[in-house]
């Protein structure tokens, strides 16, 4: 397949039909010859603009809007009109505009989805229409070469919880990131919301809510509905990647585990978050000249993200340092709303999915507890003397000055990752962690933060553990090789490649992860590493030589540039 820059497309649309089709519309970018061929001469002003000129105009229009949500709405409107211009504009202002179309601004757009609704953004599969799901699915997918499905049931959206049918907004945002940072052809991606109702009473009470106004379906009926969708993908698009996004804690890991060996599936909240954190930690231990297996890791917040991180770090330890799962599990100390996960909490306070990380009570004899027998964060830090402290709790300020200083007593370079989003919910502001450790902390956050001043006057750049630094590359590496499954070793290969690009490995005072402005190059490298691993281990569905992978990936990447159009009644529509 050729990139957009050299591609000639045969298109069967004319007149208003091509001008209103975002995949084919070029606006004032249609050449004089194309205008004649497609009946556009009288439908457009005289002058032909280059794509660069269109980007300048669109960026000027964007700057008229002051509020992020207004900019988000403008960009959505642009995407509805012209895909190439939308992706070209964002590519030119990547670091500035990704937070507008993705987290944190997209969360506001999703919360107000029904009030902002203008037109369909993808595929809406709704529980009352379960019997016609296959027909509805084929209406949008039949005859199409689809590489990627991004699906959400919207139970746990971006830290704002259950958003019902608004979940389509996170699926479309993730799909856009795949295109921007990994080169997925947007025509080969489908965004899906599984509308199984909502427990958000505000939405249920809203007369403008556009989703199914019903309490969320659970249990066997929910599993049957999800499985019907997955089986349609397996039947009609067996070589595609299925990306699960923002499913609730009761379903996310369960569904990932159930389908892991049946199709190439990926959950960004679990695996993406875990992979980028693993990369940051690999970078940090490169600075400290230690091993993963030598770390003592406290994870504050054992929900979907916290457990995903824990398991990914555990898998990194077993793969890198050859420990058993059981021995690697002993490196972790998990805390949830009941404090440290230890055996005396009992089955009513210990979720099944955290049981492999339960700490024995014998370790905690003499350690202070509250009146319910629970051990808090400060006492865990005093006892464990952790080398790594990770926050996924959304409990703002949980890493207090006392906690951070206590941790610094037990290790020369404390590794502190306050990863909760958005920034107002961060466990500790990086500047405070830096100040309280006299500039010794190695830091990464879940949101962007400004650099911190070191005691020597230098600035320390805070790495952003943004999943978008890795998940597009992970997914593209699996898609391009038609991998039958997304294996743990493929993900670890991607994390290792990302860690190898760390600026801190050249300068310990620099960031643990590459700057987000470099995300396209980074994801290309991640995709190469994943593809190499898939071919090495036999997961790939293509027979490529490893030395050809880089060229193969570049050849297949979609570029936001205008192709040459030729009118043909038998062409694409």
N, C-alpha and C positions, 0 to 999 in steps of 0.2 A: 504494500500500500504506500502511496506517495503522501508526503505532507501536503498541507493546504497550499504551500507556496508554489508547488509545481503541478498541482492537480487541475485537470480539466473535468468539469462536472457537466453531465447531460441532465438538464432540468426540464420538466414537462409543465411547469407553471408559467402563467403569463399575467400581465396587468396587475390588478389589485391583489391577486392570489399570491404572487411572488413578493410583493411589497409588504404584505401582512404575515408572511411566514418567516419567523425569526431565524430559522436555519439558513435560508437563502437570501433574505433581504440584505442589500448593501446600501440602501438609501442613496445618498448622493455619490456613493462609491461606484455605482454601475457605470461602466465605460459607455462611450457613445455607441459603439457597435452593439453592446448588450442592450442598451435602451431601445435600439431599433428592433433587435431580434425578439425582445420580450414585451413589446408594446408599451414602453415606459417613457418615450420621449416627451409626450405631453403631460405625463404624470409627475415629472420631476423638474426642478429648476435647472437652468442651462448648465451651470458649471459642474464639472466632475471633480470630486474631492479625493485626495489620497486618504488612506486609512489613518495616517499620522495626523492629517488635518482634522479628520473627524474626531480623533481622540482629544485633540486640543479643544475643540468646540465642546465636546461632551464633558471634559474636565472643568471648563469654565462654567458650564451649566450646573455641574455638581457643587461647585464652590458657592453658588448662590444660596444653598441650603446650609443653615447653621447647625441644626440638631442632627446627631447621628441617625436617628430614626427617619428623619426626612431624607437624608442621603441614602439610607437603605431602601426607602420607597422609590427614590429616583433610579437607583441602580436596578431594582427589580423591573421597573418600567422599561429601562433600556434593554434588559435581557429579553423581555417579551417582544421587543422590536427587532433586535439584531444581535445574534449570538457573537459573531466575530468582533464587533465593536465593543460589546460588553467585556469579553475576555481580554481583548487587546488593551482596553483602558485600564482594567485592574492589573494586568501584567506590568504596565508601566508605572503603577503606583502601589505595588504589592503590599509593602509594609503598612502604608496608610489605609488601604481600603479593605484588606482582609478582616480587620476588626469590625468593619461596617457590614459586610455581607455574611459574617460568621460571628463567633463569639467576640464581644459581649452583645453587640447591637441586635443580632438576629434573635436573641432571647426576647427582647422587647417586641419585635415584629411578630414572633410566634404567639406571645401572650395576647396580642391584639389582632390575631389573624382574622377572625370573623368580621371585625370592623374595618380592616384594611383590604378585605378580599376584593379582587378585581377580575381575575380569571384563573382557570385551572393551572396548577403548577406540575402535575404529575398524575400518578395513578392513585385513586381513592377506592380501596376495597373495604366495604362496609359490612358488618356482621349480618344485618337483615337481608343482604343480597348474597348470602353465602352460596345459595344454589346456583346462581349465575356467575360465580367467580371466574370459572374458566372462560366463559364467553366474554366477560368484561376484560379479562387479562389479554385475550387474543385480539380484542379490538385495537389495543395499543401496541401489541408486540408482534403480531403475525407477520412473517416475512422479513423481520428486522434482525440484523446482526447485533445482538446486545451482549456486551461484555460485563456490565455492572448493574446490579440492582442495589439501591440503598433503601432500606426499609426501617420504619419506626412505628411503634404502637403508642408513642408519646406519653408513656407513663412517668418518665423521669427526664424531662427536658432541661438541659443546660443549667441545672441547679434551681429551676423554677417549678419543677414537678409536673403533674399531670396536665397536659394541654390539649387533650382530645385530638380532633382532626387537624389542629394547628401543627401537629408533628410533621406534616408534609414540609413545613418550613425548614426543619433541621435536615431532612432527607435531601432537599434541593440544595441547601448550603454545602453539605458534605459532597454531593455530586460535583458542585462547582469547584470545590477545592481539588478534587481529583483531576479535573480538567486543567485548572490553573497551574498546579504544581507537579502533575505527573503526565499531562498530555493525553488524558482519556478523551476520545472524541465524544462531545456531548450528545451526538445523535446515537451513540451506543450505550448510553446510560439511562436508566429509568429510576425516578424517585417515587417511592411508594409509602403511603400511610395505611396502616391496618386500623381502621376505625372500629374499635371494639367497645365504644362508649367512653365515658369519662366519669371519674369520681370528683371532679372539680365542680363544686356546687355553684360557683360563680358562673361558669360556662352553662351549666344546666338551667340556670335562672335567666340567662341572657336570651331575649327573643331574637337577637340577630345571630346567634350561634349557628354555624353552617354545617356542623357535624351531626352525628346521630345522638339525639338528646336522651341518653339512657345511661344508667349506671354501668360501669365497666364489667364486661363479661370475664369470668374467671373459670378455673378448673377444666374439666374435660371439654366443654364447649370451646373455650379459648384455645386449647391445644389442637383441637380438630381444625379450627379455622386457620391457625398459623400453619399447620402441617399441610393443609390443602394448598396454601400459597407456595410453600417450599416445594411441594411435589410438582407444581406447575413449572417452576423454574428448572427443576431437575429434568422434567420431561421435555421441555421445549428449548432450554438454553443450558445444556449440561456442562458447558465449559465456561460459564460466567462466574463471577464472584458475587456472593451474597453478603452484603455488609449490613449487620444489625446495628441499630443506633438508638440509644436512649430508651431501652427497655428497662422496666423496673427491676429492683434488686431480686425479687422473687422469680423472675423469668430470665434475666440476661444470661447468667452463667449456665443455668439449666438448659436453655435452648442452644447455647453455643456448644455445650458438651454433647447434647443429643444429636446435633447435625454435623459435628466436627468431622466424623469419618465417613459421612455420606455425600458431602459436597464441599466445594471451596467456600467456607464461611469465615467471617471475620467480625469481631465485635470491637469497635474502636474504644468504647468506654473501658473495656477490660484489657484487650490486647494492645491497642494503640497507646493508651495511657501507660500501661506497663512497659511497653517497648521504649518509649521516649524517656521514661524514668530510668530504665536499665541503662540506656545510652549515657544519660547524665551521670549516673553512678559509676559506670565504667570510666568515664572521663575523670571523675573526682579521684578514683583510686589510682588512676594514672598519675595524678598530681602527688598523691600521698605515698606512691610507690608501695602499695599494699595489694592484697588479693580480695576478690569478692567474698571468699569463704572466711576471711579474717574479720569481716564486719559484724557488728552487733546492731541490729536494725530495729528501731521502734517505729511502728506505723500507727499513727493516731487517726482513727477513722477507718472502720473495717467494712464499709459498704461496697458497692460494685467496684468503684475505682480503687479503693484501698486494697481490696482482695485481689483485684486484677494486677495491681502493682506488686503485691506480695508474691503472688504466684509467678509472675514474670521474672522477678529478681531471683526467686528460688530456682526457676528453670535455668536462669543464667549461671547461678552458682553450680548447679549439677553439670551443666554442659561445659563450663570453663574449668572448674576445679575438680570435677569428677567425684563429687560427693553424692551419696544416695539422697533421695527425696527426704527421708526421715532425718538424716543428719543436717541437711540444708534447712529444713523446717525449724530446727533448734536455734537458728540464727535470728529468728523473728519474734518480736514481742508486740502483739496486736492489742489495741485498745478500742473499745466501742462505747456506747452510752452507759454500759455497766462497768467501765474501767477495764483493767487488764483482763484479757480472756484467759481465765484459769479455771481449773477443774471444779473448784468448790462453788462456782457460780451456778452449776447445775444445768440440766437440759432446758429449763424454761428460759434461761438467759443466754444460752449458747446456741447460735444458729447452726444447722447442720453443715453449712459450707465453710465454717471457720474451725471445725473440730480438729483438723489436722495440725492446727497451730496452737492448741490448748497448752498452757504452761502448767506443770505439776505444782500442787500446793506446797510440796516440800521445799521448793526453791524460795518460797516467800515467807517462811517462818520468821516472825519478828518484824516483818515489814508492816508499817501502819496501814490500817484500812478505815473506811468510814463505817457508819452504823449498820450498813447492809453487807459489810465484808468485802467491799470493793476497793481495789488498789488504784489510785489516781496517777496521773502522768508524772508529777514531780517525784513521787516515791519510786516509780518505775525507773526514771532517769537516774536517781540516786543509787538504786540497786544495780542496774544493768551497766551503767556507764557506757551508753551507746556511742558508736562512731557515726551512726546515721539516724537522723530524725526526719520522718516524712509525715506531712500533714495532709489528710484528705477528709477533714471533718466538717468543713464549712463553719467551724467555731472560731469566730474572729478573736484574735489575741490569745489563743490557747497556749501558745509558746511564750510564756511570760519571761520577764528578765531573769527571774529566779531559775526557771527551767533551763533557759539557754546558758546562763553562767554555770549552772551545775553540770550541764553536759560538757562545757568547755574545760572543766576541771579534769575530765576523764580521758580527753583525747586532744592531741596537738592541733589537728585541723578538723574541727567538727563539720560534718556534712549535713546541711540543713535544707530541706526541700519543703517549703510551705506551698502546697499545690492547689489549695481550694480556690475555686472561681465563684463569682467574680472577685476582683481585688479587694472589695470591702469586706469579704469574708475570709481573708487570708489569716493563717494562724499566727504569723508574725510578719511585720513589715521588714523586708530585707535590710533596710537601713538600720533598724534596731538590732537585728541579729548581727550585723556587721560591727556596730558600735559595741555591743555587749561582749563580743569575743575579741575586741581589739584588732579587727580586720583579719582574723584567722579563719573564719567560717568560709566554707565552700558552699555557694548558694545557687539554688535554682527555684524558680517560682512558677505557678500555674498561670499567672497573668503578667503582662509587661510592667516592669518597674524601672525607674531611672537608675543610673550607676550610683554606687556608694563611694564616698571618700575614704581612702585608707589612711592610717596614721602617718604613712610616709608621703601623703599628698597625692598619690596616684588614684585613679578612678578604677573601681572594680565593677565590671559589667555583669549584671544579673542575667544568667541564662533563663530563657523562658521555655519551660517544659510544655511546649505546644505540640499536641498530637499531629498537627499538620506538617511538622518537620519530618514525620516518618510514615504516617498511615497511607498517604497517596502512593508512596514508593513501595510500601509493602504490598498494597493491593495491585499496583501495576505489574510488579514482578510476578505475582501469581497469575494475573490475567494474561499477560503477554506470552507466558509459557503454557497456558491452558492447564494449570496445575489442577489435579483432581481434588486435592485438599490443601488447605493452608496449614502447614505443619509448624510445630513449635520451633523446630530448628531453622525454618525459613525466617521466622520472626526474629530469632536471636541473631541470625546472620545480618539482618537489616539493622538491628540495634548496634551490633559491633561496627558496621560500616559507618553509621552515624557517629558513634563515639570516636572513631578514628579521624573524623573531621573536626574534632573539638579544638577551638583556638587555645584552650588552656594547656593542651599538650605541648604547645610551643612556648607559651608564656603563662605560668601558673596564676598570674594576676588577671588573666583574661577569662572570658566566659566559658562555662563548661560545655555549652552547645553553640553551634553556628548561629549567626544572626538570622532572623527570619527573612530578611531581605535576600538571603542566599538560598531560600527554601527550594527553588526549582532545581538548582544544581545538586543540592543535598538529596532530594527525593530521587533524582536520576541515579545517583550513586547507590541509594538504598535499593532501588528497583533492580539494578545490576546485581547487587549482592544476593537478593532474594531469588532472582532468576538463576544465578549460578548455583545456589543451594538446591533449588528445585530440580535442576538437571542432574546435579551430582547425586542426589538421593533417589532419583527416579520418580519424583512426584509430577514432573512435567509431562504435558501431552504433546510436546514438540520434540523433534530430534535435531537439536542445534549443537554445534561445537561451542564450547565455553568461550573460545577466543572470538566468536562472532556475536556474542550477546550484546555488547555495547552498540554495535552498528544496527543490530536487529531492533533494539529498543528505540534508538533515534529514528530509524526509518518509520516506525509505527506511531510515533507521537504526533498528536493533532496540534497544529500551529494556528493561532488566531490571526490568520491572514486570508485575504480574499482569493478564492480560486477563480479560474476563468470559467464562465458559464457558456454553454452552447445549448440552444433550444432544441429539444427532441421530445416529441410526443410520447416516446417510450421511456423517457428518462425518469429521474427521481421526482417524487412529489412530497 
